[in-house]
Amino acid sequence: MAYWYNVITKQIESDPHPSPAADLLGPYETEEAARGAIDAAHARSEAYDEQWTDDDESDADD
C-alpha cells in the first residue's frame, strides 16, 4: 500500500487516493514516512537554498 501527504488538508491518504495529484506529496511506503513528508520537504528546500547561497557567495569572490 502507498501513502501520500495532502498539503491542503494536512492528512495522510492511502491507495486509492481521491485528491488531485497536485495536492499530494508521495508516494511513501509507510504512513509514518508520509507524516514526515512536509518536514522532509522543508529540510530539502533549506539545503537547496543554502547550496545556492554558498554558490552565489563564491561567485562574488571571483
N, C-alpha and C positions, 0 to 999 in steps of 0.2 A: 504494500500500500504506500502511496506517496502522500506527502503533506505539503501544504502551502501556507504562507502567512499573508493575510489580506491586509494591505496597508491602509485601506479605507475603514474597515470595521475593526481592525486590530485583533481579529480572530484567526484561529487555525482552521483550515479546511482540509478535507481529505478527498480522495477519489470517490466519485467523480465531483470535481469542484464546479459549483454553479456560477461563480463570479467571473467577470471578464478577466482575461489574462493580464491586461494592463494594470489590474489592481493587486496582482499576486507576486510574491517572491517565492521561488522554489522551482522545481520540487525538491523536497528534503526526504531523506529515508526514514526519519523519526519525527514524532511530534515535538520532542524536545529540541531538535535541531531547528524546526520551523519556528518554535517560540523564540529562539535566539537570532532569528533572521534579521530583524531590524538592527540589533546591536552589531551583528557581523557586518552588515551593510555600512553602518556608520563608521566602524573601525577601518574598513577597506577604503572608504571615501577619505577619511582623515589621512591615512597612509599615502594615498594617491596625491592628496593636496600637499603633504609635506615633501613628497618627491618632487613635485613641480616647483615648490618654493625653493628647495635646495638647488634645483637646476637653474632657476632664474637668478639666484644669488651667485652661482659660479659663473654664469654668463656675464654678469655685471663686472666681474673681476677681469675679464678679458680685455 
